[in-house]
Amino acid sequence: MKPDVTGFFDDATNTISFVVKDPQSDSCAIIDSVLDFDYSSGRTDTGSADEVIEYVKKNNLRVEWLLESHVHADHLSAAPYLQEHLGGKIGIGENITMVQDTFGKVFNEGTEFQRDGSQFDKLFVEGDSFHIGQMRGDVLHTPGHTPACLTYLIGDAAFVGDTLFMPDFGTARCDFPGGSSEMLFNSIQKILALPDETRIFVGHDYKAPGRDDYAWETTVGAQKSLNVHVGEGKSQAEFVEMRDSRDATLAMPKLIIPSLQVNMRAGQMPEPDEEGDVFLKVPVNKI
């Protein structure tokens, strides 16, 4: 089955959110939504999420799932806001518990912060399936960028999150806690084992040098032959050497501090204080 896929590009974070529709019904899922956040002022905005809401309502769609490919380090999830307005269940990989344990300590969250993934409606494992109307989705565990990364295979479309980018830009970084270039290489091979005609939808695009437009759709066949990091049969040893040396030069994402605190809570802010005010922490020399 070939789902109808509509992408929404967020200029501030280079994130693409997707509405994935069953072509035979009004059912859909939303993958990797964005809550706008201005770090300088500490203010949130729902403009990006409202654009998705407007599209869903205009087309009379019914949201069944709000899917996260992983705990994002570069943008805040709008899943709770979308759930409030559109419904749907929030899903992520079961290894969210590893991420919660790691960053619960980094942000000194204390015992009141639950590290069991209970903030989410569904924790997926490798081999799980779900439905969007009559259309089946299958779950592939594709860690390496983070321990909880998933690829959602829905009909002929694979939503790979940050695991792969467009062929001319390559692959995700692996230097976050719990990341592994060896693991990422193996995860990518799992994706590349899908049929060549499988459509791949990437979670970010940074418009590689020489390309004029942002893009987020490619194919398994194109990735196998053209991806600058793993294409043309590059070995694991070649990839690991390239990825580790490249990652050592990269700065942390601008929104990593707020993103991790919010996204490990399924997009919810930390609990407010007695005055009703919400605060995010900045750990010093911890990330």
C-alpha positions as CSV (number, residue, x, y, z in Angstrom):
1,M,0.0,0.0,0.0
2,K,1.2,3.5,-0.8
3,P,0.3,6.0,1.9
4,D,-0.3,9.7,1.1
5,V,2.5,11.6,2.7
6,T,2.6,15.4,3.3
7,G,5.7,17.0,4.7
8,F,5.9,20.2,6.8
9,F,9.4,21.9,6.8
10,D,10.4,23.9,9.9
11,D,12.9,26.5,8.9
12,A,14.1,27.2,12.4
13,T,15.2,23.6,13.1
14,N,15.4,22.1,9.6
15,T,12.9,19.4,10.8
16,I,10.3,17.8,8.6
17,S,7.1,16.7,10.2
18,F,4.9,14.2,8.3
19,V,1.2,13.6,8.0
20,V,0.8,10.0,6.8
21,K,-2.7,9.1,5.5
22,D,-4.3,5.8,4.7
23,P,-5.3,6.3,1.0
24,Q,-8.5,4.3,1.6
25,S,-9.9,6.1,4.6
26,D,-9.6,9.4,6.6
27,S,-7.1,7.9,9.1
28,C,-3.7,9.4,9.5
29,A,-0.6,9.6,11.7
30,I,1.6,12.5,12.5
31,I,5.4,11.8,12.8
32,D,7.9,14.1,14.5
33,S,5.9,17.2,15.3
34,V,7.5,20.5,16.3
35,L,6.8,22.9,19.1
36,D,8.5,26.3,18.3
37,F,10.8,27.5,21.0
38,D,12.8,30.7,21.3
39,Y,15.7,30.0,23.6
40,S,16.6,33.6,24.1
41,S,13.3,34.5,25.6
42,G,12.2,31.0,26.9
43,R,9.0,31.4,25.0
44,T,7.1,28.6,23.2
45,D,4.9,29.1,20.1
46,T,2.5,26.7,18.3
47,G,2.8,28.1,14.8
48,S,4.3,25.0,13.3
49,A,1.9,22.6,15.1
50,D,-1.0,24.8,14.1
51,E,-0.1,24.5,10.5
52,V,-0.4,20.7,10.8
53,I,-3.7,21.0,12.7
54,E,-5.1,23.3,10.0
55,Y,-4.2,20.7,7.3
56,V,-5.7,17.8,9.3
57,K,-9.0,19.7,9.9
58,K,-9.2,21.1,6.4
59,N,-8.9,17.6,5.0
60,N,-11.3,16.0,7.6
61,L,-8.6,13.6,8.8
62,R,-8.7,11.4,11.9
63,V,-5.4,11.2,13.8
64,E,-4.7,7.7,15.2
65,W,-1.0,8.0,16.1
66,L,1.5,10.8,17.1
67,L,4.7,9.0,16.4
68,E,8.2,10.0,17.6
69,S,11.2,8.5,15.8
70,H,13.4,9.2,18.8
71,V,14.0,11.7,21.6
72,H,15.0,14.7,19.5
73,A,17.9,16.9,20.6
74,D,17.3,19.8,18.2
75,H,13.6,20.6,18.6
76,L,10.8,20.2,21.0
77,S,7.9,17.8,20.3
78,A,4.4,19.2,19.9
79,A,2.8,15.8,20.5
80,P,0.8,16.8,23.6
81,Y,-0.6,19.9,22.0
82,L,-1.6,18.0,18.9
83,Q,-3.1,15.3,21.0
84,E,-5.2,17.9,22.9
85,H,-6.6,19.3,19.6
86,L,-6.6,16.2,17.3
87,G,-6.5,13.0,19.5
88,G,-4.2,10.1,18.8
89,K,-1.8,8.0,20.8
90,I,1.8,9.0,21.4
91,G,4.3,6.3,20.5
92,I,8.1,5.9,20.8
93,G,10.7,3.1,21.1
94,E,10.9,1.2,24.4
95,N,14.5,2.3,24.8
96,I,13.1,5.7,25.8
97,T,13.7,4.3,29.3
98,M,17.5,4.3,28.7
99,V,17.3,7.9,27.5
100,Q,15.2,8.9,30.5
101,D,17.7,7.2,32.9
102,T,20.7,8.9,31.3
103,F,19.3,12.4,31.1
104,G,17.3,12.1,34.3
105,K,20.7,12.1,36.0
106,V,22.1,14.8,33.8
107,F,19.3,17.1,34.6
108,N,19.1,16.0,38.3
109,E,15.4,15.2,37.9
110,G,15.0,13.4,41.2
111,T,12.8,10.5,42.0
112,E,9.6,12.2,41.0
113,F,10.6,11.9,37.3
114,Q,9.4,8.5,36.1
115,R,12.0,6.7,34.0
116,D,9.7,3.9,32.8
117,G,8.3,5.5,29.6
118,S,4.9,5.9,31.2
119,Q,4.6,9.4,29.8
120,F,3.9,7.8,26.4
121,D,0.9,5.9,25.3
122,K,2.8,3.2,23.5
123,L,6.4,1.9,23.7
124,F,7.3,0.0,20.5
125,V,9.7,-2.8,20.2
126,E,11.3,-4.4,17.1
127,G,8.7,-6.3,15.1
128,D,5.7,-4.5,16.5
129,S,2.9,-3.5,14.1
130,F,0.2,-0.9,14.3
131,H,-2.6,0.3,12.0
132,I,-3.6,3.6,10.4
133,G,-7.1,2.8,9.2
134,Q,-6.6,-0.3,7.1
135,M,-2.9,0.4,6.5
136,R,-0.3,-1.5,8.5
137,G,2.8,0.0,9.9
138,D,5.8,-2.0,11.1
139,V,8.5,-1.0,13.6
140,L,12.2,-1.4,13.0
141,H,14.6,-0.7,15.9
142,T,17.4,1.4,14.3
143,P,19.6,2.7,17.1
144,G,23.0,4.4,16.8
145,H,22.0,8.1,16.7
146,T,20.2,7.4,20.0
147,P,19.3,4.1,21.8
148,A,15.6,4.7,21.2
149,C,15.6,5.4,17.4
150,L,12.9,3.7,15.4
151,T,12.1,3.5,11.7
152,Y,8.4,3.3,10.9
153,L,7.7,1.3,7.8
154,I,4.2,2.2,6.6
155,G,3.2,0.6,3.3
156,D,6.0,1.4,0.8
157,A,7.3,4.3,2.9
158,A,10.0,4.3,5.6
159,F,10.2,7.1,8.1
160,V,13.8,7.0,9.3
161,G,14.0,10.0,11.6
162,D,17.7,11.1,11.9
163,T,19.2,7.7,11.0
164,L,19.7,8.7,7.3
165,F,19.6,12.1,5.6
166,M,19.3,12.8,1.9
167,P,22.0,10.9,-0.1
168,D,24.1,14.0,-0.7
169,F,24.2,14.8,3.1
170,G,24.8,11.4,4.6
171,T,23.9,10.1,8.0
172,A,23.2,11.1,11.6
173,R,25.8,11.9,14.3
174,C,26.5,9.2,16.9
175,D,28.2,11.2,19.7
176,F,25.2,11.7,22.0
177,P,25.1,9.5,25.2
178,G,24.1,6.0,24.1
179,G,25.0,6.6,20.5
180,S,27.3,4.3,18.5
181,S,28.6,4.6,15.0
182,E,29.0,0.8,14.8
183,M,25.4,0.4,15.8
184,L,24.2,3.1,13.4
185,F,26.0,1.3,10.5
186,N,24.1,-1.9,11.3
187,S,20.8,-0.1,11.6
188,I,21.3,1.5,8.2
189,Q,22.0,-1.9,6.7
190,K,18.6,-3.0,8.0
191,I,17.0,-0.1,6.2
192,L,19.0,-0.7,3.0
193,A,17.8,-4.3,3.0
194,L,14.3,-3.1,2.1
195,P,13.2,-3.2,-1.5
196,D,15.0,-0.6,-3.7
197,E,11.8,1.1,-4.5
198,T,10.9,1.8,-0.9
199,R,10.4,5.5,-0.3
200,I,12.5,7.0,2.4
201,F,11.4,10.1,4.3
202,V,14.1,11.8,6.3
203,G,13.6,13.8,9.5
204,H,15.9,16.7,8.7
205,D,17.4,18.3,5.7
206,Y,20.3,20.9,5.6
207,K,20.5,21.4,1.9
208,A,23.9,20.0,0.9
209,P,26.3,22.2,-1.0
210,G,25.3,22.5,-4.6
211,R,21.6,21.8,-4.0
212,D,19.1,24.6,-4.3
213,D,16.1,23.3,-2.6
214,Y,15.3,21.4,0.6
215,A,14.2,17.8,0.1
216,W,13.1,14.9,2.3
217,E,12.0,12.1,0.0
218,T,14.4,9.6,-1.6
219,T,14.5,5.8,-2.0
220,V,16.4,2.8,-0.7
221,G,18.0,2.3,-4.1
222,A,19.2,5.9,-4.2
223,Q,20.7,5.6,-0.7
224,K,22.5,2.4,-1.6
225,S,24.2,3.9,-4.6
226,L,24.5,7.6,-3.7
227,N,24.7,8.2,0.0
228,V,28.0,9.9,0.6
229,H,28.6,8.1,3.9
230,V,27.3,4.6,3.3
231,G,26.7,4.2,-0.4
232,E,28.5,2.1,-2.9
233,G,29.1,-0.7,-0.4
234,K,31.3,1.2,2.1
235,S,32.5,-1.0,4.9
236,Q,31.7,-0.6,8.5
237,A,35.3,0.2,9.3
238,E,35.3,3.0,6.7
239,F,32.0,4.4,8.1
240,V,33.0,4.3,11.7
241,E,36.3,6.1,11.1
242,M,34.5,8.8,9.1
243,R,31.6,9.2,11.5
244,D,33.7,9.3,14.7
245,S,36.2,11.8,13.3
246,R,33.4,14.0,11.9
247,D,31.4,13.9,15.1
248,A,34.4,15.1,17.1
249,T,34.2,18.4,15.2
250,L,30.4,19.0,15.7
251,A,28.9,21.5,18.1
252,M,25.9,20.5,20.2
253,P,22.5,21.4,18.7
254,K,21.3,24.8,19.8
255,L,18.2,23.5,21.5
256,I,19.6,20.3,23.0
257,I,19.1,21.5,26.6
258,P,15.4,22.3,26.4
259,S,14.7,19.6,23.8
260,L,15.9,16.7,25.9
261,Q,14.1,17.8,29.1
262,V,10.8,18.1,27.2
263,N,11.0,15.3,24.8
264,M,11.9,12.6,27.3
265,R,8.6,13.6,28.9
266,A,6.7,12.9,25.7
267,G,6.6,16.6,24.9
268,Q,5.4,17.8,28.3
269,M,7.1,20.6,30.2
270,P,8.5,19.8,33.7
271,E,6.0,20.2,36.5
272,P,5.3,23.8,37.5
273,D,6.2,25.2,40.9
274,E,3.8,26.3,43.5
275,E,3.3,29.6,41.6
276,G,2.5,27.7,38.4
277,D,5.7,28.7,36.7
278,V,7.7,26.2,34.6
279,F,11.5,26.1,34.6
280,L,14.1,24.3,32.5
281,K,17.5,23.4,33.9
282,V,20.9,24.2,32.3
283,P,23.4,21.6,33.6
284,V,27.0,23.0,33.6
285,N,29.7,21.0,32.0
286,K,27.5,17.9,31.8
287,I,26.7,17.5,28.1
